[in-house]
Every structure is written in structure tokens, then in C-alpha cells.
Amino acid sequence: MYLVIQKGYALFGRGATAEQAVADMKQWIDSDSEMQNWTVDEFNTSYDSANDGEFVLVLATDELLSTYQ
């Protein structure tokens, strides 16, 4: 399972594939956000190196799921 997380804040999307997680995230962000046009390739994929508040696209881990659920 893939997750789109705003680091330090909230889980915004999840899906069986990265593309599904991004599509799910787009339902929860503002309709006029520039992120509505983002693709999988535009996300940081390293949770550890991401800054607080940055959106990341990562594989789910037990630790991330317990932190953001």
C-alpha cells in the first residue's frame, strides 16, 4: 500500500498503487491547488529526508500507519 502524507500533519491519500494514492489525495486537497496536477514523479519519496509539512509518497510501514491513523 502507498501513502501520501503531509509530514508531521496528516495522511492525505492511500492506494494499492502510487497512482491510486495520488488520486485519493486529490480528493482531499483544495480544488484550486497546484497539486491537483501533480503526478507520482513530483512527490518526494523519502519520508526521512522530507521537511515537516512536505507531501511525500511512500510505501506504508507499520510505524507510519500507527503515526497517521
N, C-alpha and C positions, 0 to 999 in steps of 0.2 A: 504494500500500500504506500502511496505517495501522499505527502502533506505539503500544503502551502501554509507557512507560519509567518506571522509578523513577530520576529524575535522579541521575546520579553513581554508580549502582549496577548496574542490570541491566535488560534487556529482558524484559518480562513477557507481552506479547501482540503478535500481528500478525495482520492480515487485510486482505482486499481492500476491506472497508468498515470504518468506525469501529465499527459494531456487532459485526462479526466479531472485531476486535482486542480489544474489551472482553470478549467471550465467551471468547476464548482466554486472556486474563489471569486470568479467574475460575478456570481450571483450576489455576493455579499459586499462588494465594494461599490462606491458611487458610480452611477451610470455615466458620468462625465469624466471619470478618472482616466488618465492616460494608460493606466494598467489594463483597461478593457481591451487594448490592442496588443498586449504582451503575449509572447509565445513562450514555450518551455525554455528556449535558449536564452531568454532575457533575465532569468532568475539566477541569483547566487545559489549554488548547490552545496555550500559548505556552511552548516549551522555554526560550527565553532568559530569560523573567521568572520561571520556576519556581525554587523553592528546592531545594537539594540534599535528596534523599530524597523529594521530592514526586512523585506519579504524574502523568504528563502523557500526553495523547492527541494525537499529531501525525502529519502526513504524513511518510513516510520520505524521508530525504535520504541521499545517498552518505556524507556526514560522520557522520550518526547511525548508519547501518548499520555503518560501519567502527569506530565507537567501541564499539558494543554487541554486536558479534558475535564 
